[in-house]
Amino acid sequence: MFGKRGNSGSGFGRPPSSGAPTLDRAPPAAAPVARAPEPARVPSVSSPPLAPSAPAEDRQRSSSFYETKSQVFGALIEAIDLSQLAKLDAQSAREEIRDIVNEIITIKNIVMSIAEQEDLLEDICNDVLGYGPLEPLLARDDIADIMVNGPSTVYIEVNGKISKTGVRFRDGAQLMNICQRIVSQVGRRVDESSPICDARLPDGSRVNVIAPPLAIDGAALTIRKFKKDKLTLEQLVKFGSISPEGAEILRIIGRVRCNVVVSGGTGSGKTTLLNCLTRYIDSDERIITCEDAAELQLQQPHVVRLETRPPNLEGEGRVTMTDLVKNCLRMRPERIIVGEVRGPEVFDLLQAMNTGHDGSMGTIHANSPRECLSRMESMIAMGGYSLPAKTVREIIVGSVDVIVQAARLRDGSRRITHITEVLGLEGDTPITQDLFVYEMLGEDENGKIIGRHRSTGIGRPKFWDRARYYNEDKRLAAALDAADAGEPMR
C-alpha cells in the first residue's frame, strides 16, 4: 500500500521548508524497504514477554536504544507514504507502521530483546501518530499533571504527590516538535518569536508551553490533565473534599442563582469545583463561557463556548478575556461563566453579575476569601479604571454573593475550606461571614491530615430569601444544622 516517498509532512520532521526530519539517523538503505518474511532468529513482537517488566514510562532506556530508534525511524520515513497513512483509522495506521518497522529491523539485522523491540515499536507509533514519549502518560487516568522540564526531565503528579519518571525526549528538537503539534491543533504557535503559549488537548486537558530562549534548559511543557469521568459533588464527598452537608449547601447555592467566585491556589481544584457547581444550572438556561483555553465541561444543552486568541505573526488579531466578556453581554446570556479571572476583565464580570445575570460564576487565584476580595480590587486598578476605592468595593460586594475557597493541603489532598457570604460594606471595609469551614485537627501516623467540615452556626444566611423563592429554604436549614455537628474526616 505504501510507496517510498520523501519526508515532507512527517509528524516528526522539520518544518516543510527544511525538507528533512529532525531525528538524527543513518543514511537510508540503498533500496526501499520491502516486505520480507521475518527470519526465525528475530523474536516476534507478538510473542508474550518472558517476564513482567516495568511500565514503559518508568524504564530507563540506554543511549544505544535511542540510536537504534533514530536509525529505524529514518528508514521508516523513507519507506512510508504519509499521505496514504493519513487516510487510515488510528488502529490500522499503527498496525501498518508496526509491520514496516518489523521489516526494517529484519533487513538491518538489528538484534533486540522482546521488551526492547516492543518499546521501539510503541515509541515510533507514538512519534508518528501521537505525542511521542508523552503518550503513555496521557493514557494513565491516575495522573493529574505532567511537567516536562526540558528533553531529559519529566515529572508527574499522582494523588497529590510529584515524582520523576524515566520518560525522556531524544533532544530539544523533538520536544519542540511535540509542543508545536499540540498548540497547532487550536490554531496557535510556539517558537522563538512567540515563546509562551496556552493551549488544550482534544480531551480538554490544559497545556502551557514556554520555549527557549525564555526556558533556558529546553522547552517547559505543563499539562493539567482532565479526567474522562466528570467529577460530581457526590464524588468530592467520597474523596473527603467536602462533607455531605457542605455539598448540599453548594448544590443549593448553584440552584438559587447566587453569584459565585471560586477562589484557591494553583492546583487546588478550582476548575473541578466550578464544573461541579454548573451541574445545578437549569437545562433551559442560556450559558456563555469565556476561557483562555476551553476546559469547562458543562452538561446543559444551551451552552456557547468562547476562547481567547493570541496575536498573529504581525502582532495583530488578539482577542482578550475582556473582549470576550464584553461581547458576551450582547449575546443575551442568562449566566456567564468565566474560567479564570486574571486581570481587568473582573470589572466586566462584576458588572454583568450586577446587571441581571444572576448565577454567574468565575474562578480566581487567592488564598482566602478576604484575599479574594482584595485581589479583585487590585485587578480593577490594573485595568486603569479611575474609580474611588470605596466605589470599587461597593461594586464588588454588590456583585458577589458567595466565595467558595478551595485549598491543596500539605499531604496533597484537596479540601473546600470555606463557604463564605459577602454581606456588604461597613465604612470602607467589606464584611463577610463564613457559613461553613474546614478545621484541621492533626494528622495520622501516615502523615494524612485529619479534619472536619462544620457549620459556623449562622441560622439564616443572606441568600435565605433567595433560597425560599426557589423552595430550597428547608433543605438549606437542614444542611446548616447537620453541618454544625460535623465529625472528623480523613
Secondary structure, 3 states (H helix, E strand, C coil): CCCCCCCCCCCCECCCCCCCECCCCCCCCCCCCCCCCCCCCCCCCCCCCCCCCCCHHHCCCCHHHHHHHHHHHHHHHHHCCHHHHCCCCHHHHHHHHHHHHHHHHHHCCCCCCHHHHHHHHHHHHHHHHCCHHHHHHHCCCCEEEEEEECCCCEEEEECCEEEECCCCCCCHHHHHHHHHHHHHCCCCCCCCCCCEEEEECCCCCEEEEECCCCCCCCCEEEEECCCCCCCCHHHHHHHCCCCHHHHHHHHHHHHCCCCEEEEECCCCCHHHHHHHHHCCCCCCCCEEEEECCCCCCCCCCCEEEEECECCCCCCCCCECHHHHHHHHCCCCCCEEEEEEECCCHHHHHHHHHCCCCCCCEEEEECCCHHHHHHHHHHHHHHCCCCCCHHHHHHHHHHHCCEEEEEEECCCCCEEEEEEEEEEEEECCEEEEEEEEEEEEEEECCCCCEEEEEEECCCCCCCCHHHHHHCCCHHHHHHHHHHHCCCCCEC
